[in-house]
């Protein structure tokens, strides 16, 4: 039904189109029809006023809704609405007062109304129904099929019943406003919960792929039926694409969709890139007429049809640092579900912004990780070639944190023919720890080279140096000297709070060199440190390592050492590099970096 505006004057248009009035009307017409309460009032009008038709009318912008009626002929009685061109009640709204007309055919405003012929409306009396602001939202009217002079008592009665309708209208509007406020508050609460959950989940990982999977899982559990997340740091480079569906049975389809939507394809990629370039959300209506119509790939179209391509929304993933779009999130609902609300669009846009922050954090983390790892590896020693002694070393950064720390190894030959080997661990897992490690390694070399003291004495001197130079280091360390002896090798070592060395003997047995614990390096000097001595036969292998290779928060240190011992026994005959690989394979969860030094004595 379309209002014929050329039949209504400009002044009438302004009154009818008042937004506050229309808001009240639309809160009322959203309820179920027929309305029993308003139907009873219409029945009272017919009985008490003795009119063939009694009607409670609500006047919208382009129609008149019959909220209550009696005596109105079909089809209007069934449809409960008519166009404003058929409405006498609109004149009550525009005049702002009750209208009483004995014969509408003689009234210049009403004589051309189609309702005169279609329903036989001749005499009309309509009293205004008002909302809480006093705006007229409709009328309670009596209609007769014959000309009629309305009596004062009939007019008064009609006004009283209209006042009853106005009270009901005010009550319903207040209830609707309260329900709307409650729904808005609940929606806002749910959206804040979603964003809080998303922020916490994204902050818990620095891996972009994992962050995308988490984002997809949260979005499909709270906001959309399925979604596609695409991220590309370089606008011209390849994108990472993850697709997630609320229905677990669609997992395989979503995996295939992600594969089809990579940067070798143009369909879904073009949709995501469009919003990346624009940097603003794009609402897709019911999907069939816009986003889905862009899909030309047959297999992709089949997958999206099975997934259910209804209302859709694309939001950019925006970098808060570089101020550009890094990717986009496509959210889709099943065709049977409603479209996305304005509040949900805001939430989706906020999801894009928080995802952009997570991507930037990951990028900065990777850069820091790379710089720190390069720094640490640059300070690790190139192992020397020493006759009769085979050296192998490995360093692995932690999988968490800054990926570097203070773990290190060193080996160098002394002028007297002995070999100094060391493994240490500076406290901390960041660039500062790596830099301190470099200082400590250099101090060890400077203090130990060319000196014949035992390792315990060298560690004592190192304590004094660290304290005297105020080097902010707290570290564990094993320092050992390897000398040729008449029966093989003599090894002396000092241990500053470090895990015990392991020795693999030629017969395949393993010794664990436990010694009484001594303080960490870097603490104020106390008593001189001790040195322990071992005679080692040729063909033995000495293993020095840091705690990341054996420590596990769920197990005892002895359990980790037993694992290493088992690997040494099982793979005793393997080449040195392969043996190092086998040792690293039994390391626990890599929350700490690892350094190990393997010394094979020929």
C-alpha positions as CSV (number, residue, x, y, z in Angstrom):
1,X,0.0,0.0,0.0
2,X,1.5,3.3,-1.1
3,X,0.4,6.7,0.2
4,X,-0.6,9.0,-2.6
5,X,1.2,12.1,-1.4
6,X,-0.2,14.3,-4.1
7,X,-3.6,14.0,-2.3
8,X,-2.2,15.2,1.0
9,X,-1.0,18.8,1.6
10,X,2.5,19.8,2.9
11,X,1.3,20.7,6.4
12,X,-0.4,17.3,6.7
13,X,2.8,15.5,5.6
14,X,4.9,17.2,8.2
15,X,2.4,16.1,11.0
16,X,2.1,12.6,9.7
17,X,5.8,12.1,9.3
18,X,6.8,13.4,12.8
19,X,9.5,10.9,13.9
20,X,8.5,10.8,17.5
21,X,4.9,10.1,16.6
22,X,5.9,7.4,14.2
23,X,8.2,5.8,16.8
24,X,5.2,5.4,19.1
25,X,2.9,4.1,16.3
26,X,5.5,1.5,15.3
27,X,6.0,0.3,18.8
28,X,2.2,-0.3,18.9
29,X,1.7,-1.9,15.5
30,X,4.4,-4.5,16.1
31,X,2.1,-6.6,18.3
32,X,-0.2,-9.4,17.3
33,X,-3.5,-8.6,15.5
34,X,-6.4,-8.9,16.1
35,X,-5.9,-7.1,19.4
36,X,-8.5,-8.4,21.9
37,X,-8.4,-5.3,24.2
38,X,-8.9,-2.8,21.3
39,X,-11.5,-5.1,19.8
40,X,-13.5,-4.9,23.0
41,X,-13.4,-1.1,23.0
42,X,-14.6,-1.1,19.3
43,X,-17.5,-3.4,20.4
44,X,-18.4,-0.9,23.2
45,X,-18.5,1.9,20.6
46,X,-21.0,-0.1,18.5
47,X,-23.2,-1.0,21.4
48,X,-23.2,2.4,23.3
49,X,-23.1,4.7,20.3
50,X,-25.3,2.4,18.2
51,X,-23.0,2.7,15.1
52,X,-22.5,0.0,12.6
53,X,-18.8,0.2,12.7
54,X,-16.5,0.9,15.7
55,X,-12.7,1.1,15.0
56,X,-9.5,1.7,16.9
57,X,-7.1,3.2,14.2
58,X,-3.3,3.7,14.4
59,X,-2.1,6.1,11.7
60,X,1.3,5.2,10.3
61,X,3.2,7.1,7.6
62,X,1.7,5.2,4.7
63,X,-1.2,3.2,6.1
64,X,-3.8,3.0,8.8
65,X,-3.8,-0.1,11.0
66,X,-7.1,-1.3,12.4
67,X,-5.9,-2.4,15.9
68,X,-9.5,-3.0,17.0
69,X,-12.6,-3.2,14.9
70,X,-16.1,-4.4,14.7
71,X,-18.4,-4.1,11.6
72,X,-15.7,-3.4,9.1
73,X,-16.3,-5.6,6.0
74,X,-13.7,-7.9,4.5
75,X,-11.0,-7.8,3.2
76,X,-10.2,-4.9,5.5
77,X,-11.5,-6.8,8.5
78,X,-9.0,-9.6,7.8
79,X,-5.9,-7.6,6.7
80,X,-6.5,-5.0,9.5
81,X,-5.0,-2.2,7.5
82,X,-5.9,0.3,4.7
83,X,-3.9,3.0,2.8
84,X,-4.1,6.5,4.1
85,X,-6.0,7.5,1.0
86,X,-8.9,5.6,2.6
87,X,-8.4,7.1,6.1
88,X,-10.7,9.7,7.7
89,X,-8.6,9.4,10.9
90,X,-5.6,11.1,9.4
91,X,-7.6,14.3,9.5
92,X,-7.8,13.9,13.3
93,X,-4.0,13.5,13.5
94,X,-3.4,16.5,11.3
95,X,-6.0,18.7,12.9
96,X,-4.9,17.7,16.4
97,X,-8.5,17.4,17.7
98,X,-11.7,15.3,17.5
99,X,-13.4,15.3,14.1
100,X,-17.2,15.0,14.0
101,X,-18.8,14.8,10.5
102,X,-22.5,14.1,9.8
103,X,-22.0,13.4,6.1
104,X,-18.4,13.1,4.7
105,X,-19.7,13.6,1.2
106,X,-20.3,17.2,2.0
107,X,-16.9,17.8,3.7
108,X,-14.3,19.2,1.2
109,X,-11.5,17.2,2.9
110,X,-13.3,13.9,2.9
111,X,-15.7,13.8,0.0
112,X,-13.3,12.1,-2.4
113,X,-12.3,9.4,0.1
114,X,-12.5,5.9,-1.6
115,X,-13.9,4.4,1.7
116,X,-17.2,6.2,1.0
117,X,-17.9,3.7,-1.9
118,X,-15.8,0.7,-0.7
119,X,-17.2,0.3,2.8
120,X,-20.2,2.7,2.8
121,X,-18.7,5.2,5.3
122,X,-21.0,8.2,5.4
123,X,-21.1,9.6,8.9
124,X,-17.8,9.8,10.9
125,X,-16.8,10.7,14.5
126,X,-13.2,10.2,15.6
127,X,-11.6,11.0,18.9
128,X,-7.8,11.3,19.2
129,X,-5.7,8.6,20.9
130,X,-2.4,10.0,22.3
131,X,0.9,8.7,23.4
132,X,2.8,9.7,26.6
133,X,4.1,12.9,24.8
134,X,0.6,13.9,23.9
135,X,1.2,13.2,20.2
136,X,-1.8,11.7,18.3
137,X,-1.1,8.2,17.2
138,X,-4.6,7.3,16.0
139,X,-8.3,7.6,16.7
140,X,-11.2,5.8,18.2
141,X,-14.0,6.3,15.7
142,X,-17.6,5.5,15.0
143,X,-18.8,5.1,11.4
144,X,-22.4,5.0,10.1
145,X,-23.7,4.0,6.7
146,X,-26.2,6.9,6.7
147,X,-26.0,10.7,7.4
148,X,-26.1,11.2,11.1
149,X,-26.1,14.0,13.6
150,X,-23.9,12.9,16.5
151,X,-25.4,13.8,19.9
152,X,-23.3,15.5,22.6
153,X,-23.6,12.4,24.8
154,X,-22.3,10.2,22.0
155,X,-19.4,12.5,21.4
156,X,-18.6,12.6,25.2
157,X,-18.8,8.9,25.4
158,X,-16.5,8.5,22.4
159,X,-14.0,10.9,24.0
160,X,-14.1,8.9,27.3
161,X,-13.4,5.6,25.5
162,X,-10.6,7.3,23.5
163,X,-9.1,8.3,26.8
164,X,-9.2,4.7,27.9
165,X,-7.4,3.7,24.7
166,X,-4.8,6.5,25.3
167,X,-4.1,5.0,28.7
168,X,-3.6,1.6,27.2
169,X,-1.4,3.0,24.5
170,X,0.8,4.8,27.1
171,X,1.1,1.6,29.1
172,X,2.1,-0.4,26.1
173,X,4.6,2.1,24.9
174,X,6.2,2.3,28.3
175,X,6.3,-1.5,28.4
176,X,7.8,-1.7,24.9
177,X,10.4,1.0,25.8
178,X,11.4,-1.0,28.9
179,X,11.6,-4.2,26.9
180,X,13.7,-2.4,24.3
181,X,16.0,-1.0,26.9
182,X,16.3,-4.4,28.5
183,X,17.1,-6.0,25.1
184,X,19.6,-3.3,24.3
185,X,21.3,-3.7,27.7
186,X,21.4,-7.5,27.3
187,X,22.7,-7.1,23.7
188,X,25.4,-4.6,24.9
189,X,26.3,-7.0,27.7
190,X,26.6,-9.9,25.4
191,X,28.7,-7.9,22.9
192,X,31.0,-6.7,25.7
193,X,31.4,-10.3,26.9
194,X,32.2,-11.4,23.3
195,X,34.8,-8.6,22.9
196,X,36.3,-9.4,26.3
197,X,36.5,-13.1,25.4
198,X,38.1,-12.3,22.0
199,X,40.6,-9.9,23.5
200,X,41.7,-12.4,26.1
201,X,41.9,-15.2,23.6
202,X,43.9,-13.2,21.1
203,X,46.3,-11.9,23.7
204,X,47.1,-15.5,24.7
205,X,48.9,-16.3,21.4
206,X,51.4,-14.6,19.2
207,X,50.8,-16.9,16.3
208,X,48.6,-15.3,13.6
209,X,47.2,-18.5,12.3
210,X,46.1,-19.6,15.8
211,X,44.7,-16.1,16.5
212,X,42.6,-16.4,13.3
213,X,41.2,-19.8,14.4
214,X,40.4,-18.5,17.8
215,X,38.7,-15.4,16.3
216,X,36.6,-17.7,14.0
217,X,35.5,-19.9,16.8
218,X,34.4,-17.0,19.0
219,X,32.6,-15.2,16.2
220,X,30.6,-18.3,15.1
221,X,29.7,-19.2,18.6
222,X,28.3,-15.7,19.4
223,X,27.6,-13.6,16.3
224,X,27.4,-15.4,13.0
225,X,26.7,-18.9,11.6
226,X,30.0,-19.0,9.7
227,X,32.9,-16.7,8.9
228,X,36.0,-16.3,6.8
229,X,39.1,-14.5,8.2
230,X,41.8,-13.4,5.7
231,X,45.0,-11.6,6.6
232,X,47.9,-10.5,4.4
233,X,50.6,-8.3,5.9
234,X,51.7,-7.4,2.3
235,X,48.8,-6.1,0.2
236,X,50.3,-7.7,-2.9
237,X,51.4,-10.9,-1.2
238,X,49.7,-14.2,-0.2
239,X,47.0,-14.2,2.4
240,X,46.3,-16.5,5.3
241,X,42.7,-17.7,5.2
242,X,40.7,-19.5,7.9
243,X,37.0,-20.5,7.6
244,X,34.9,-21.6,10.5
245,X,31.3,-22.8,10.8
246,X,29.1,-23.1,13.8
247,X,28.0,-26.6,12.7
248,X,30.9,-29.1,13.3
249,X,29.6,-31.2,10.3
250,X,30.7,-28.3,8.0
251,X,34.4,-28.5,9.2
252,X,35.6,-30.2,6.0
253,X,33.7,-27.7,3.8
254,X,35.2,-24.8,5.7
255,X,38.7,-26.2,5.2
256,X,38.1,-26.5,1.5
257,X,36.6,-23.0,1.3
258,X,39.7,-21.6,2.9
259,X,41.9,-23.4,0.4
260,X,39.7,-22.1,-2.5
261,X,39.8,-18.6,-1.1
262,X,43.6,-18.2,-1.0
263,X,45.3,-15.7,-3.2
264,X,45.3,-18.0,-6.2
265,X,41.5,-17.5,-6.5
266,X,39.5,-14.3,-7.3
267,X,36.0,-14.8,-6.0
268,X,36.0,-14.7,-2.2
269,X,39.4,-13.0,-2.3
270,X,37.9,-10.0,-4.3
271,X,35.2,-9.5,-1.7
272,X,37.7,-9.5,1.2
273,X,40.1,-7.2,-0.7
274,X,37.3,-4.7,-1.5
275,X,36.6,-4.0,2.1
276,X,40.4,-4.0,2.9
277,X,40.9,-1.2,0.4
278,X,37.8,0.7,1.5
279,X,38.6,0.3,5.2
280,X,34.8,0.3,6.1
281,X,32.3,-2.5,6.9
282,X,30.2,-3.7,3.9
283,X,26.7,-5.1,4.6
284,X,25.6,-7.8,2.3
285,X,21.8,-7.8,2.7
286,X,20.4,-11.3,2.1
287,X,23.5,-12.3,0.3
288,X,21.9,-13.7,-2.8
289,X,21.8,-10.4,-4.6
290,X,25.3,-9.1,-3.8
291,X,28.2,-11.1,-2.2
292,X,27.1,-14.5,-3.3
293,X,26.4,-13.3,-6.8
294,X,30.2,-12.5,-7.1
295,X,31.2,-16.1,-6.7
296,X,31.9,-17.6,-10.1
297,X,33.8,-20.7,-9.0
298,X,31.4,-23.7,-9.1
299,X,32.8,-25.5,-6.2
300,X,33.0,-22.4,-4.0
301,X,29.4,-21.6,-4.8
302,X,28.3,-25.1,-3.8
303,X,30.2,-24.9,-0.5
304,X,28.7,-21.5,0.4
305,X,25.2,-22.8,-0.5
306,X,25.6,-25.8,1.8
307,X,26.9,-23.5,4.5
308,X,23.9,-21.3,4.1
309,X,24.5,-17.9,2.5
310,X,22.0,-15.4,3.9
311,X,22.6,-12.0,5.5
312,X,26.3,-11.1,5.3
313,X,28.7,-8.5,6.6
314,X,32.4,-7.8,5.8
315,X,34.6,-5.8,8.2
316,X,38.2,-4.8,7.7
317,X,41.0,-6.0,10.0
318,X,42.8,-2.7,10.6
319,X,46.3,-2.0,11.9
320,X,46.2,0.6,14.7
321,X,49.9,1.2,14.0
322,X,50.2,1.5,10.3
323,X,46.6,2.8,9.8
324,X,45.8,0.4,6.9
325,X,43.7,-2.7,6.4
326,X,45.6,-5.9,6.9
327,X,42.7,-8.2,6.0
328,X,39.0,-8.7,6.5
329,X,36.4,-10.8,8.2
330,X,33.3,-12.1,6.3
331,X,30.4,-13.0,8.6
332,X,27.4,-14.9,7.2
333,X,24.1,-16.0,8.7
334,X,21.9,-18.8,7.4
335,X,19.1,-17.6,5.1
336,X,16.5,-18.5,7.8
337,X,18.1,-16.1,10.3
338,X,17.6,-12.3,10.5
339,X,20.1,-9.8,9.2
340,X,22.8,-8.2,11.3
341,X,21.7,-5.3,13.5
342,X,23.4,-2.0,13.8
343,X,24.8,-3.1,17.2
344,X,26.1,-6.3,15.7
345,X,27.7,-4.4,12.9
346,X,29.5,-2.2,15.5
347,X,30.6,-5.3,17.4
348,X,31.9,-6.8,14.1
349,X,33.8,-3.6,13.3
350,X,35.3,-3.7,16.8
351,X,36.3,-7.3,16.3
352,X,38.2,-6.2,13.1
353,X,40.0,-3.5,15.1
354,X,41.0,-5.9,17.9
355,X,42.1,-8.5,15.4
356,X,44.3,-5.8,13.8
357,X,45.9,-5.1,17.1
358,X,46.6,-8.8,17.6
359,X,48.2,-9.0,14.1
360,X,50.4,-6.0,14.9
361,X,51.4,-7.5,18.2
362,X,52.3,-10.7,16.4
363,X,54.3,-8.8,13.8
364,X,56.2,-6.8,16.4
365,X,56.8,-10.0,18.4
366,X,58.3,-11.7,15.3
367,X,60.5,-8.8,14.7
368,X,61.7,-8.7,18.3
369,X,62.2,-12.5,18.2
370,X,64.3,-12.3,15.0
371,X,66.5,-9.4,16.3
372,X,67.0,-11.2,19.7
373,X,67.8,-14.5,18.1
374,X,70.2,-13.0,15.6
375,X,71.9,-11.2,18.6
376,X,72.1,-14.4,20.6
377,X,73.4,-16.6,17.8
378,X,76.0,-13.9,16.9
379,X,77.4,-14.3,20.5
380,X,77.4,-18.1,20.5
381,X,80.8,-19.6,19.9
382,X,82.1,-21.3,16.7
383,X,83.4,-24.6,18.1
384,X,87.1,-25.1,17.7
385,X,88.7,-28.1,16.0
386,X,90.8,-29.9,18.7
387,X,92.7,-33.1,18.0
388,X,91.2,-36.0,19.9
389,X,88.2,-34.1,21.0
390,X,85.0,-33.9,19.0
391,X,82.7,-31.0,19.9
392,X,79.0,-30.7,19.0
393,X,76.6,-28.0,20.2
394,X,73.0,-27.0,19.8
395,X,71.0,-23.9,20.8
396,X,67.1,-23.8,20.5
397,X,65.1,-20.7,21.5
398,X,62.1,-21.0,23.6
399,X,58.7,-21.3,21.9
400,X,57.2,-18.8,24.2
401,X,58.3,-15.3,25.3
402,X,60.9,-13.4,23.3
403,X,62.3,-16.7,22.1
404,X,65.8,-16.0,23.4
405,X,67.4,-15.9,26.8
406,X,70.7,-16.4,28.6
407,X,71.5,-19.9,27.6
408,X,75.0,-20.4,26.1
409,X,77.9,-22.8,25.5
410,X,81.6,-22.3,25.0
411,X,84.7,-24.3,24.3
412,X,88.3,-23.2,23.7
413,X,91.8,-24.7,23.9
414,X,94.3,-23.5,26.5
415,X,98.0,-22.9,25.8
416,X,98.9,-25.9,27.9
417,X,96.8,-28.2,25.7
418,X,93.8,-28.6,27.9
419,X,90.3,-27.7,26.8
420,X,87.9,-25.5,28.7
421,X,84.2,-26.3,28.1
422,X,81.3,-24.5,29.7
423,X,77.5,-24.3,29.6
424,X,75.6,-21.5,31.4
425,X,72.2,-20.0,31.8
426,X,71.6,-16.3,32.6
427,X,68.3,-15.6,34.3
428,X,65.6,-14.1,32.0
429,X,64.1,-14.7,28.6
430,X,64.6,-11.5,26.6
431,X,67.1,-9.4,24.8
432,X,68.6,-8.1,28.0
433,X,69.3,-11.7,29.2
434,X,71.0,-12.4,25.8
435,X,73.1,-9.3,26.1
436,X,74.1,-10.2,29.7
437,X,75.0,-13.7,28.5
438,X,77.4,-12.2,26.0
439,X,79.1,-10.2,28.7
440,X,79.4,-13.3,30.9
441,X,80.8,-15.5,28.2
442,X,83.5,-12.9,27.4
443,X,84.4,-12.6,31.1
444,X,84.7,-16.4,31.4
445,X,87.0,-16.4,28.4
446,X,89.0,-13.5,29.7
447,X,89.4,-14.9,33.2
448,X,90.1,-18.5,32.2
449,X,92.3,-18.2,29.1
450,X,96.0,-18.9,29.8
451,X,95.4,-19.7,33.5
452,X,96.1,-23.0,35.1
453,X,93.7,-22.8,38.1
454,X,91.1,-25.3,38.7
455,X,87.5,-24.6,37.5
456,X,86.4,-23.9,41.1
457,X,89.0,-21.2,41.5
458,X,88.1,-19.7,38.0
459,X,84.4,-19.5,39.1
460,X,85.5,-17.8,42.3
461,X,87.5,-15.2,40.3
462,X,84.4,-14.8,38.0
463,X,82.3,-14.1,41.1
464,X,84.7,-11.3,42.2
465,X,84.8,-9.9,38.6
466,X,81.0,-9.7,38.3
467,X,80.7,-8.2,41.8
468,X,83.5,-5.7,41.2
469,X,82.4,-4.6,37.8
470,X,78.8,-4.5,38.9
471,X,77.6,-6.7,36.1
472,X,73.9,-7.3,36.7
473,X,74.1,-11.1,36.1
474,X,72.5,-14.0,37.9
475,X,73.4,-17.3,36.3
476,X,74.0,-21.0,36.7
477,X,77.0,-22.6,35.0
478,X,79.2,-25.7,34.7
479,X,82.9,-24.9,33.9
480,X,85.1,-27.9,33.1
481,X,88.7,-28.5,32.1
482,X,89.6,-31.5,30.0
483,X,93.2,-32.8,30.0
484,X,94.9,-35.8,28.5
485,X,96.0,-38.3,31.1
486,X,98.0,-41.6,31.2
487,X,94.8,-43.6,31.2
488,X,92.6,-41.4,29.1
489,X,91.3,-38.1,30.3
490,X,91.2,-36.1,33.5
491,X,88.2,-33.9,33.9
492,X,87.9,-31.3,36.6
493,X,84.7,-29.2,36.9
494,X,83.0,-26.6,39.1
495,X,79.2,-26.3,39.3
496,X,77.5,-23.0,40.2
497,X,73.9,-24.2,40.8
498,X,73.6,-25.9,37.4
499,X,72.1,-29.3,36.4
500,X,74.7,-32.1,36.7
501,X,76.9,-33.2,33.7
502,X,76.3,-36.6,32.2
503,X,79.0,-39.0,31.1
504,X,78.4,-41.8,28.6
505,X,81.0,-44.5,29.1
506,X,82.3,-46.8,26.3
507,X,80.3,-49.7,27.8
508,X,77.1,-47.8,27.3
509,X,76.5,-47.0,31.0
510,X,75.8,-43.4,32.0
511,X,77.1,-41.5,35.0
512,X,75.3,-38.5,36.6
513,X,77.8,-36.2,38.2
514,X,75.9,-34.9,41.2
515,X,77.8,-32.7,43.5
516,X,76.8,-30.7,46.6
517,X,74.9,-27.5,45.4
518,X,76.8,-24.2,45.3
519,X,75.3,-20.7,44.8
520,X,74.6,-19.1,41.5
521,X,77.1,-16.8,39.9
522,X,76.6,-13.1,40.5
523,X,75.8,-13.3,44.2
524,X,78.1,-11.6,46.7
525,X,81.3,-13.7,47.0
526,X,81.5,-16.0,50.0
527,X,83.7,-19.0,50.4
528,X,85.9,-20.2,47.5
529,X,84.1,-22.6,45.1
530,X,85.1,-26.3,45.0
531,X,86.4,-28.4,42.1
532,X,85.5,-32.0,41.5
533,X,87.7,-34.5,39.5
534,X,86.9,-37.5,37.4
535,X,89.1,-39.9,35.5
536,X,87.5,-40.7,32.1
537,X,88.4,-43.6,29.7
538,X,88.8,-42.9,26.0
539,X,85.7,-43.3,24.0
540,X,83.6,-41.5,26.6
541,X,81.1,-38.7,25.8
542,X,80.5,-35.8,28.2
543,X,77.2,-33.9,28.0
544,X,76.7,-30.4,29.4
545,X,73.3,-28.8,29.0
546,X,70.9,-26.2,30.4
547,X,67.8,-26.8,32.4
548,X,65.4,-26.3,29.4
549,X,66.4,-29.8,28.3
550,X,65.3,-31.6,31.4
551,X,63.0,-29.4,33.5
552,X,59.3,-29.9,33.4
553,X,56.8,-28.3,35.8
554,X,54.9,-31.6,36.0
555,X,57.9,-33.8,36.8
556,X,60.9,-34.0,39.0
557,X,64.4,-33.0,37.7
558,X,65.5,-36.6,38.1
559,X,62.9,-37.7,35.6
560,X,64.3,-35.4,32.9
561,X,67.8,-36.5,33.6
562,X,66.7,-40.2,33.4
563,X,65.2,-39.4,30.0
564,X,68.6,-38.0,28.8
565,X,70.5,-41.0,30.2
566,X,68.2,-43.4,28.4
567,X,68.7,-41.5,25.1
568,X,72.5,-41.6,25.6
569,X,72.4,-45.4,26.3
570,X,70.1,-46.1,23.4
571,X,71.9,-44.0,20.8
572,X,75.5,-44.3,22.0
573,X,76.8,-45.3,18.7
574,X,75.2,-42.6,16.7
575,X,77.2,-39.7,15.1
576,X,77.5,-36.6,17.3
577,X,75.0,-34.4,15.4
578,X,72.4,-37.2,15.3
579,X,72.9,-37.8,19.0
580,X,72.3,-34.1,19.7
581,X,69.0,-34.3,17.7
582,X,67.9,-37.3,19.6
583,X,68.6,-35.5,22.9
584,X,66.5,-32.5,21.8
585,X,63.6,-34.7,20.9
586,X,63.0,-35.7,24.5
587,X,63.0,-32.1,25.8
588,X,59.7,-31.2,27.6
589,X,57.4,-28.3,26.5
590,X,59.8,-25.6,25.3
591,X,58.9,-22.8,27.7
592,X,62.6,-22.3,28.1
593,X,65.5,-22.1,25.7
594,X,68.0,-24.9,25.5
595,X,71.8,-25.1,25.1
596,X,73.8,-28.3,25.0
597,X,77.4,-29.2,24.4
598,X,78.5,-32.7,23.5
599,X,82.2,-33.5,24.1
600,X,83.4,-36.8,22.6
601,X,86.8,-38.0,23.8
602,X,88.7,-40.2,21.4
